[in-house]
Amino acid sequence: MQSWTLLTAVLLGLACCTVSADANGQSGYMDVSSFARVGTTTFKGSKLGVFEIDGVRVAEPRVAFQSSCSAVKFSWVYKKYQLTLPIRIDANSRRSLKDSSKKVDRVSIIGLNVKADRGLSSRQSGLSVMVKVKNSGRRADLVFLCSSFRRCQHLRNELVSNPSDIGRALQFEALGRVGSIPVRFGVRSSANLPRLSCNRHRWIVFQRRVDGSLSFAQNWDSYVKGFGNPSSNYWMGLDRLSEMTKTGEKNGSPLTSRCRLRIEVQSFRGGRYRAEFRMFQVLGPEQQYRLRVGLQVGRSVLGNGFQAHNEMRFSTFDRDHDTWKHSCSRKFGYGGWWFSRCHSLNLNGAYATDRKITNNPTYNSFYLHRKFVPMQRTLMKLKC
């Protein structure tokens, strides 16, 4: 069973408030303080209260963070960037310290509310937090939703350098069931947040083609906003690419992007090619999403082809920014790309399956061995 407990908190200097609701969004939980407290138990260093509910003794659930977190990614559901921390919910059977003859039974966890203090809100304006309970109440994901990629990156860096500060800023309220009785446990802090090992180097896919079922002959607005399915044919969107690869300034000069780029393609004949670049950046709309790539990691024909598009602005069939007197997009497949005059590599062109056109440079292809070779699969991804 999976359920979302959403904290509709926009942390603009205000403390968050929790709303008690069961998995179906209905109220009706009984506060654990209304039952008799019959003792305490210690579990993995945490002192937990033991309560007798309808003749059954149960201990308060213990919430503990795992030692890893995910890379920042974009949530299509909430239209924000998100960072996820895995949580373990310990509601194991224990014995009461005061009365060891009576066993403490397991609590069935249904939901988990989260509460953040003012300190976190002052550092992370526009942040919201939610919890996804899974694995029959034994695991959960704490999800931070950020207004920008950089804010989530800053939060991730803070989690790595000062995990205890974030741990102290968060409190949890477990929602459980003992027999047929729904119970709301009190708000309490989690176990100490361990030093985290965030997977900040995970590759994030922003372009993928697996077949010809989705046309990439899209207009400017579509390429800016993004289209497709991240697990299939997909274009993330120029706005998000620009946001994720954006750099700051030092002494009035822009800093070099720390993002890397990797391109992987496969031809219809099964040939596989790969290229990687040490620096990758897409500038903002005022620069028509100009492309910047650094040196290759090693050398490849594919990389040489893409490097020829360095410093080119993005073009679509309805927004021409290439260096040719005509529209490269209109002449070569109506896809959006960093055309120059016009391309050595074009991975957003029309998808070719007809043998009569498989060697035509009009289509999804790159220049190899003095001719354009059409691609069956393409993948472009970055990590920052």
Order of alpha helices (4+ residues) and beta strands (2+ residues): beta-beta-beta-beta-beta-beta-beta-beta-beta-beta-beta-beta-alpha-beta-beta-alpha-alpha-beta-beta-beta-beta-beta-alpha-beta-beta-alpha-beta-beta-beta-beta-beta-beta-alpha-alpha-beta-beta-beta
